[in-house]
Structures are given as structure tokens and as C-alpha cells.
Amino acid sequence: MTDTELGEFAILNSGDQDNIIDGMFFNLIQLYKERQNRKRKRRWRTRPINMDWSKTGYHQQTFLKMKEMDEEKLFCHTRMSREIYGELLKLTAVSLTKYKEQIHAEERLSITLLYLANGSSIADLAQSHKLGKTTARNIILETCEALWEILSPIYLSEPTEDEFKGISNDFLKMWDMPNCVGALSGKHINISYPSKQKSQILVLIAACDAKYTFTTVGVEAYQNQTKGVFHATKFGKDLAEKTLPLPPNVPLPLTSEPFPHYFVGDCAFPLKENLMKPYPDVQECANRTQNVFNYRLSRASRVIENAFGILMTRWRVLKTSLEFSPENAKKIILACLLLHNFIISNDTNQLYCPANYVDAEEEYFVVRGDWRTELETVGGPLSSATSAISSEADSANDTREYLANYFVNAGAVPFQNHVK
């Protein structure tokens, strides 16, 4: 008699409830064993075609030669010069070294940079490097985690009060925007991952300084469209609850009344005392004070538009639909932001962001930066995040009104004279 027949016999011939339960449990164990035996067994640890990966894979055959002989192609692969790449490898080598595995730290880093920079599919990367798809996927995630652990304390930590003061000084000198501590915007990042949730979108909210460097970011899976994108991230909540270490109120230049420090954003965000946004429908009311305010605000906000433009053209994986869970997709996004800041901070030759790459002004006209043309070749910019705007406090409206009147009086500048 087989094991299965014994189990059936136990059920049919016992009137005792405990024996019935024991028999049912025995049958379940047998069914589980049979199912396990039917599963397809892995045929090999490494596919035969990939056995010589250490000699004939993309890293050995192409990347190492490229690094030594062709810096232009190296930039296309890594988005950085040979010197900056060498510094990044030095910083990450220990964390990326896996002593029980044969794939060295440099190959792990180069695979990840190629994925982030070009948005290549993981399957194609795995095939060219003669690795398994799961192996390549794990390498990318592990490397992104290592980049965050190593670089974020230096290149993407929350600014201190003194650092916010420095940012404010830069916005005044470069963009004639006093007391401004950053330009703010939000973007949607698409993900394609099996989920019961309806939304397959991550919300990225980021602020940058006057020099296109990201200073504060928040990335979250966004499900509740009624609550608003602004409150979907920790950064948005901190800003709304006034828990960021912003400097104390100080008078605007040529004035004596203390005025708050603030971010500038677009109409997707709620108006706050620490977040200025444009007046709506200003063309209809033909109010010059409001027109000037919107013009001055748009000049400062252009910084974050350009920062995102540089980010998307240099790290094109963000233009794809990320094939990761929200938690892992967040690691990919943060790694791109970190690398952006790391390179801008160390790129003395301005390969990453040449002078003509960002928007410039000639008299009263904006000359489009090269990133705009380049981004159009890969489908254009990401869609901006929208928000459900709650009622705005009178104090926030009063703050905006004060700043608008300042721009047409004590804070007026010659370049705004053309604004009607």
C-alpha cells in the first residue's frame, strides 16, 4: 500500500476526530511533496554560453579598453570623466567587493552606471556581460544601495541652517531672489511591477540650489490622489509643518521688516509662508505687480526645471518604466540624484553640464539649453506632479503680496522693466 493509500485508509476507518485531522494533515504533506517534485529543477548554476564571462563579457572586452583609450565613450557610459570615475570607484570599491563572488567591484559599478545612464534593459545588460538576469538585477540594486550609504551623507544630506543661508545668498546673487532657499518641483516616475494597487507611479519631489544641485528630495509611492502630491513625501510634510531647519526671518534688502525664508514652486504646490508660487490667471487681471512677481519667480524656478532636465538627459533610466517594486525603484531614483550631485560637485571641466547645456538669458529672451533638444529625442520631459490644493491661509497670501510689492518698489531691478 502506498503512502497516499495509507492516508486515505486512516481517514475512512477512524471515527476519532484526532485521527481524522492527522490523516488530513498527512495527505497535505504528501501533496506538497508531489508538487515540489514536479517543479522544474535548475539545469545549471551558470549557463554554458556564459562560462567564459570573465574573458569575453562586455566589461573585459569593451569597458576596460574604453576607459583607457576613449574618454568620450567612457562619458557616454558613465556620465563622468576618467578622473571622476576613478574617484567614485575608489570610494565604493570596499563596499562593492563581495569576497564569495567572482564579479569584481569595478564591473559591478560599470554595470550599474551603464544601466542608469542609458536605461538599457536588464536582460540586454545581462546578455552583453554574460551574466544571469537575476545576477545583473541584484548587482544594480546592491550598487545603488552602496552609493546611497557612501555618498548621501556628503552629497544629499538635508541642509543645515547655515547651508540654507548660503543657498539664500546664491539665489540673491545669481537670480535676484532674496531669502529664497531653493526651487521646488515634482515629477512622476513610472514603474511596471505586478501589484494589486491601481497606481504604478512614484512621486519625486525635489528642491535644488542656485547651481542645479539637488538639496532635498522625497520619493514615495503615491496612491491617494485627493490628499495631494505635496503631502505624499516626507519632505513635503516637513515643509508644510515647518520642521525644516530654515534660517530665522530677516529683512529683504533695503527694508527693515523681517521676512521669512522660502522655496519657490509652480502652481502644483500650495501657497505657504515658506513656499511662494505664481499668481493664477494673471493675464486676465493685467496687474503689473503680479506680472512682475510671476516673472521674477519664473526666473528662479527655471533652476529646478534645468536641474531636472540635466538629470533626465544624463540618467535616462528615469525616462523608462522601472521594472522594480516601489521600494527598489526608489533606490534607483536616489542613486541617479546622488550621482548628479557628485559629478556636478567634482566636474571642474564641465563635461557633465557645459555652459550651453542649461538655459541662458539674452536681453529679455531665454535661450534654450541643449538638454531640451537632447531630451526631445527620448520622448521629452517627465510629466509634472499635480496636487490637490487646499485652502490657502491669509498669512500666506499676505506674505506673497508683500514680496510682490517689494519687487516693484525697493527690490525693483532694470531687467524687469519690459514686464507690463
URFEN-V145515 format. One record per residue. RES is the residue in three letters. PHI is phi in whole degrees, -180 to 180 (999 if undefined). D_FIRST is the distance of its C-alpha to the first C-alpha in whole Angstrom. Layout:
res=RES phi=PHI d_first=D_FIRST
res=RES phi=PHI d_first=D_FIRST
This chain:
res=MET phi=999 d_first=0
res=THR phi=-77 d_first=4
res=ASP phi=-62 d_first=7
res=THR phi=-65 d_first=8
res=GLU phi=-65 d_first=6
res=LEU phi=-62 d_first=7
res=GLY phi=-64 d_first=10
res=GLU phi=-65 d_first=11
res=PHE phi=-62 d_first=10
res=ALA phi=-63 d_first=12
res=ILE phi=-73 d_first=15
res=LEU phi=-75 d_first=15
res=ASN phi=-109 d_first=15
res=SER phi=-118 d_first=18
res=GLY phi=-92 d_first=21
res=ASP phi=-79 d_first=22
res=GLN phi=-63 d_first=23
res=ASP phi=-64 d_first=22
res=ASN phi=-67 d_first=19
res=ILE phi=-63 d_first=19
res=ILE phi=-64 d_first=21
res=ASP phi=-61 d_first=18
res=GLY phi=-66 d_first=15
res=MET phi=-63 d_first=17
res=PHE phi=-63 d_first=18
res=PHE phi=-61 d_first=15
res=ASN phi=-63 d_first=14
res=LEU phi=-63 d_first=18
res=ILE phi=-62 d_first=17
res=GLN phi=-64 d_first=14
res=LEU phi=-63 d_first=17
res=TYR phi=-65 d_first=19
res=LYS phi=-63 d_first=18
res=GLU phi=-64 d_first=17
res=ARG phi=-66 d_first=21
res=GLN phi=-63 d_first=22
res=ASN phi=-68 d_first=21
res=ARG phi=-79 d_first=22
res=LYS phi=-64 d_first=26
res=ARG phi=-69 d_first=28
res=LYS phi=-83 d_first=29
res=ARG phi=-65 d_first=32
res=ARG phi=-77 d_first=34
res=TRP phi=-158 d_first=37
res=ARG phi=-72 d_first=38
res=THR phi=-130 d_first=42
res=ARG phi=-59 d_first=42
res=PRO phi=-54 d_first=44
res=ILE phi=-69 d_first=47
res=ASN phi=-102 d_first=47
res=MET phi=-61 d_first=47
res=ASP phi=-101 d_first=51
res=TRP phi=-58 d_first=52
res=SER phi=-70 d_first=54
res=LYS phi=-114 d_first=56
res=THR phi=-118 d_first=56
res=GLY phi=-72 d_first=55
res=TYR phi=-57 d_first=58
res=HIS phi=-61 d_first=59
res=GLN phi=-76 d_first=60
res=GLN phi=-80 d_first=61
res=THR phi=-123 d_first=63
res=PHE phi=-64 d_first=63
res=LEU phi=-63 d_first=65
res=LYS phi=-69 d_first=67
res=MET phi=-59 d_first=68
res=LYS phi=-61 d_first=69
res=GLU phi=-87 d_first=71
res=MET phi=-115 d_first=73
res=ASP phi=-143 d_first=73
res=GLU phi=-69 d_first=73
res=GLU phi=-65 d_first=74
res=LYS phi=-70 d_first=70
res=LEU phi=-61 d_first=69
res=PHE phi=-65 d_first=70
res=CYS phi=-63 d_first=69
res=HIS phi=-80 d_first=65
res=THR phi=-115 d_first=66
res=ARG phi=67 d_first=69
res=MET phi=-151 d_first=71
res=SER phi=-73 d_first=73
res=ARG phi=-62 d_first=72
res=GLU phi=-68 d_first=74
res=ILE phi=-68 d_first=72
res=TYR phi=-61 d_first=69
res=GLY phi=-61 d_first=69
res=GLU phi=-67 d_first=70
res=LEU phi=-64 d_first=67
res=LEU phi=-62 d_first=65
res=LYS phi=-63 d_first=66
res=LEU phi=-69 d_first=66
res=THR phi=-105 d_first=62
res=ALA phi=-57 d_first=61
res=VAL phi=-64 d_first=60
res=SER phi=-68 d_first=58
res=LEU phi=-91 d_first=56
res=THR phi=-81 d_first=55
res=LYS phi=-114 d_first=52
res=TYR phi=-68 d_first=51
res=LYS phi=-90 d_first=48
res=GLU phi=-121 d_first=48
res=GLN phi=-92 d_first=50
res=ILE phi=-84 d_first=52
res=HIS phi=-77 d_first=56
res=ALA phi=-58 d_first=57
res=GLU phi=-66 d_first=60
res=GLU phi=-66 d_first=57
res=ARG phi=-61 d_first=56
res=LEU phi=-67 d_first=59
res=SER phi=-67 d_first=60
res=ILE phi=-61 d_first=57
res=THR phi=-66 d_first=57
res=LEU phi=-64 d_first=61
res=LEU phi=-64 d_first=60
res=TYR phi=-64 d_first=58
res=LEU phi=-68 d_first=60
res=ALA phi=-74 d_first=63
res=ASN phi=-113 d_first=62
res=GLY phi=67 d_first=59
res=SER phi=-65 d_first=57
res=SER phi=-69 d_first=54
res=ILE phi=-64 d_first=51
res=ALA phi=-62 d_first=49
res=ASP phi=-67 d_first=53
res=LEU phi=-61 d_first=54
res=ALA phi=-61 d_first=50
res=GLN phi=-65 d_first=51
res=SER phi=-68 d_first=54
res=HIS phi=-92 d_first=53
res=LYS phi=58 d_first=50
res=LEU phi=-126 d_first=48
res=GLY phi=-72 d_first=45
res=LYS phi=-61 d_first=46
res=THR phi=-64 d_first=44
res=THR phi=-62 d_first=46
res=ALA phi=-63 d_first=49
res=ARG phi=-61 d_first=48
res=ASN phi=-65 d_first=48
res=ILE phi=-61 d_first=51
res=ILE phi=-62 d_first=53
res=LEU phi=-66 d_first=52
res=GLU phi=-64 d_first=52
res=THR phi=-70 d_first=56
res=CYS phi=-63 d_first=57
res=GLU phi=-63 d_first=56
res=ALA phi=-65 d_first=58
res=LEU phi=-60 d_first=61
res=TRP phi=-64 d_first=61
res=GLU phi=-62 d_first=60
res=ILE phi=-87 d_first=63
res=LEU phi=-94 d_first=66
res=SER phi=-61 d_first=65
res=PRO phi=-62 d_first=67
res=ILE phi=-99 d_first=70
res=TYR phi=-111 d_first=70
res=LEU phi=-152 d_first=68
res=SER phi=-93 d_first=69
res=GLU phi=-61 d_first=71
res=PRO phi=-60 d_first=74
res=THR phi=-83 d_first=76
res=GLU phi=-59 d_first=80
res=ASP phi=-66 d_first=82
res=GLU phi=-67 d_first=80
res=PHE phi=-62 d_first=80
res=LYS phi=-63 d_first=84
res=GLY phi=-63 d_first=84
res=ILE phi=-62 d_first=82
res=SER phi=-61 d_first=84
res=ASN phi=-63 d_first=87
res=ASP phi=-66 d_first=86
res=PHE phi=-64 d_first=85
res=LEU phi=-69 d_first=89
res=LYS phi=-70 d_first=90
res=MET phi=-93 d_first=88
res=TRP phi=-130 d_first=88
res=ASP phi=53 d_first=90
res=MET phi=-124 d_first=88
res=PRO phi=-70 d_first=89
res=ASN phi=64 d_first=86
res=CYS phi=-84 d_first=83
res=VAL phi=-111 d_first=80
res=GLY phi=159 d_first=78
res=ALA phi=-107 d_first=77
res=LEU phi=-123 d_first=74
res=SER phi=-156 d_first=72
res=GLY phi=-132 d_first=68
res=LYS phi=-134 d_first=66
res=HIS phi=-97 d_first=63
res=ILE phi=-115 d_first=60
res=ASN phi=-83 d_first=57
res=ILE phi=-130 d_first=54
res=SER phi=-125 d_first=51
res=TYR phi=-144 d_first=48
res=PRO phi=-56 d_first=45
res=SER phi=-157 d_first=46
res=LYS phi=-81 d_first=45
res=GLN phi=-74 d_first=49
res=LYS phi=-71 d_first=52
res=SER phi=-78 d_first=54
res=GLN phi=-124 d_first=54
res=ILE phi=-132 d_first=57
res=LEU phi=-104 d_first=58
res=VAL phi=-102 d_first=62
res=LEU phi=-110 d_first=64
res=ILE phi=-111 d_first=67
res=ALA phi=-143 d_first=69
res=ALA phi=-118 d_first=73
res=CYS phi=-131 d_first=75
res=ASP phi=-87 d_first=78
res=ALA phi=-75 d_first=81
res=LYS phi=-118 d_first=80
res=TYR phi=72 d_first=77
res=THR phi=-98 d_first=75
res=PHE phi=-72 d_first=72
res=THR phi=-112 d_first=72
res=THR phi=-144 d_first=70
res=VAL phi=-137 d_first=67
res=GLY phi=-143 d_first=64
res=VAL phi=-131 d_first=61
res=GLU phi=-145 d_first=58
res=ALA phi=-72 d_first=56
res=TYR phi=-113 d_first=58
res=GLN phi=-113 d_first=56
res=ASN phi=-91 d_first=59
res=GLN phi=-68 d_first=62
res=THR phi=-82 d_first=64
res=LYS phi=-78 d_first=64
res=GLY phi=104 d_first=66
res=VAL phi=-66 d_first=65
res=PHE phi=-60 d_first=68
res=HIS phi=-95 d_first=66
res=ALA phi=-79 d_first=62
res=THR phi=-118 d_first=63
res=LYS phi=-62 d_first=64
res=PHE phi=-61 d_first=67
res=GLY phi=-62 d_first=68
res=LYS phi=-66 d_first=67
res=ASP phi=-62 d_first=69
res=LEU phi=-67 d_first=72
res=ALA phi=-66 d_first=72
res=GLU phi=-91 d_first=72
res=LYS phi=59 d_first=75
res=THR phi=-104 d_first=73
res=LEU phi=-73 d_first=74
res=PRO phi=-78 d_first=76
res=LEU phi=-73 d_first=79
res=PRO phi=-64 d_first=83
res=PRO phi=-67 d_first=85
res=ASN phi=-60 d_first=87
res=VAL phi=-137 d_first=90
res=PRO phi=-65 d_first=93
res=LEU phi=-68 d_first=93
res=PRO phi=-51 d_first=96
res=LEU phi=69 d_first=99
res=THR phi=-130 d_first=98
res=SER phi=-122 d_first=98
res=GLU phi=-86 d_first=95
res=PRO phi=-59 d_first=92
res=PHE phi=-133 d_first=89
res=PRO phi=-71 d_first=85
res=HIS phi=-83 d_first=83
res=TYR phi=-153 d_first=81
res=PHE phi=-97 d_first=79
res=VAL phi=-113 d_first=80
res=GLY phi=-146 d_first=77
res=ASP phi=-98 d_first=77
res=CYS phi=-70 d_first=77
res=ALA phi=-72 d_first=73
res=PHE phi=-108 d_first=73
res=PRO phi=-75 d_first=75
res=LEU phi=-74 d_first=79
res=LYS phi=-134 d_first=79
res=GLU phi=-63 d_first=82
res=ASN phi=-107 d_first=80
res=LEU phi=-148 d_first=79
res=MET phi=-95 d_first=81
res=LYS phi=-135 d_first=81
res=PRO phi=-66 d_first=83
res=TYR phi=-71 d_first=85
res=PRO phi=-83 d_first=83
res=ASP phi=51 d_first=85
res=VAL phi=-70 d_first=88
res=GLN phi=-66 d_first=90
res=GLU phi=-72 d_first=90
res=CYS phi=-88 d_first=92
res=ALA phi=51 d_first=94
res=ASN phi=-97 d_first=94
res=ARG phi=-63 d_first=96
res=THR phi=-59 d_first=94
res=GLN phi=-70 d_first=91
res=ASN phi=-62 d_first=91
res=VAL phi=-64 d_first=92
res=PHE phi=-58 d_first=89
res=ASN phi=-63 d_first=87
res=TYR phi=-65 d_first=88
res=ARG phi=-65 d_first=88
res=LEU phi=-66 d_first=85
res=SER phi=-66 d_first=84
res=ARG phi=-62 d_first=85
res=ALA phi=-72 d_first=83
res=SER phi=-69 d_first=80
res=ARG phi=-62 d_first=80
res=VAL phi=-63 d_first=79
res=ILE phi=-71 d_first=76
res=GLU phi=-62 d_first=76
res=ASN phi=-71 d_first=76
res=ALA phi=-61 d_first=74
res=PHE phi=-67 d_first=71
res=GLY phi=-62 d_first=73
res=ILE phi=-63 d_first=73
res=LEU phi=-58 d_first=69
res=MET phi=-72 d_first=68
res=THR phi=-76 d_first=69
res=ARG phi=-82 d_first=68
res=TRP phi=-120 d_first=65
res=ARG phi=-77 d_first=64
res=VAL phi=-61 d_first=60
res=LEU phi=-70 d_first=61
res=LYS phi=-88 d_first=62
res=THR phi=-94 d_first=59
res=SER phi=-94 d_first=56
res=LEU phi=-69 d_first=54
res=GLU phi=-91 d_first=50
res=PHE phi=-141 d_first=49
res=SER phi=-65 d_first=49
res=PRO phi=-53 d_first=52
res=GLU phi=-63 d_first=51
res=ASN phi=-76 d_first=51
res=ALA phi=-62 d_first=54
res=LYS phi=-60 d_first=56
res=LYS phi=-64 d_first=56
res=ILE phi=-64 d_first=57
res=ILE phi=-63 d_first=60
res=LEU phi=-65 d_first=61
res=ALA phi=-63 d_first=61
res=CYS phi=-63 d_first=63
res=LEU phi=-64 d_first=66
res=LEU phi=-62 d_first=66
res=LEU phi=-64 d_first=66
res=HIS phi=-55 d_first=69
res=ASN phi=-67 d_first=71
res=PHE phi=-60 d_first=70
res=ILE phi=-71 d_first=72
res=ILE phi=-58 d_first=75
res=SER phi=-71 d_first=76
res=ASN phi=-116 d_first=76
res=ASP phi=-88 d_first=77
res=THR phi=-67 d_first=81
res=ASN phi=-88 d_first=81
res=GLN phi=54 d_first=80
res=LEU phi=-74 d_first=77
res=TYR phi=-71 d_first=75
res=CYS phi=-139 d_first=77
res=PRO phi=-63 d_first=81
res=ALA phi=-58 d_first=84
res=ASN phi=-84 d_first=83
res=TYR phi=-80 d_first=80
res=VAL phi=-110 d_first=80
res=ASP phi=-62 d_first=83
res=ALA phi=-135 d_first=86
res=GLU phi=-115 d_first=90
res=GLU phi=-126 d_first=93
res=GLU phi=56 d_first=95
res=TYR phi=-107 d_first=94
res=PHE phi=-113 d_first=91
res=VAL phi=-97 d_first=87
res=VAL phi=-91 d_first=86
res=ARG phi=-64 d_first=83
res=GLY phi=-73 d_first=81
res=ASP phi=-63 d_first=79
res=TRP phi=-62 d_first=76
res=ARG phi=-67 d_first=76
res=THR phi=-66 d_first=76
res=GLU phi=-65 d_first=74
res=LEU phi=-70 d_first=71
res=GLU phi=-63 d_first=72
res=THR phi=-72 d_first=71
res=VAL phi=-119 d_first=67
res=GLY phi=101 d_first=67
res=GLY phi=84 d_first=70
res=PRO phi=-70 d_first=69
res=LEU phi=-68 d_first=67
res=SER phi=-70 d_first=67
res=SER phi=-78 d_first=69
res=ALA phi=-75 d_first=67
res=THR phi=-107 d_first=68
res=SER phi=-139 d_first=69
res=ALA phi=-82 d_first=69
res=ILE phi=-86 d_first=73
res=SER phi=-84 d_first=73
res=SER phi=-61 d_first=77
res=GLU phi=-101 d_first=79
res=ALA phi=-67 d_first=81
res=ASP phi=-61 d_first=85
res=SER phi=-64 d_first=85
res=ALA phi=-68 d_first=83
res=ASN phi=-63 d_first=85
res=ASP phi=-65 d_first=88
res=THR phi=-64 d_first=87
res=ARG phi=-64 d_first=87
res=GLU phi=-63 d_first=90
res=TYR phi=-63 d_first=92
res=LEU phi=-66 d_first=90
res=ALA phi=-63 d_first=91
res=ASN phi=-68 d_first=95
res=TYR phi=-63 d_first=95
res=PHE phi=-65 d_first=94
res=VAL phi=-104 d_first=97
res=ASN phi=-127 d_first=100
res=ALA phi=-63 d_first=100
res=GLY phi=-98 d_first=96
res=ALA phi=-66 d_first=98
res=VAL phi=-131 d_first=98
res=PRO phi=-57 d_first=99
res=PHE phi=-69 d_first=96
res=GLN phi=-98 d_first=96
res=ASN phi=-66 d_first=99
res=HIS phi=-78 d_first=98
res=VAL phi=-74 d_first=95
res=LYS phi=-97 d_first=97
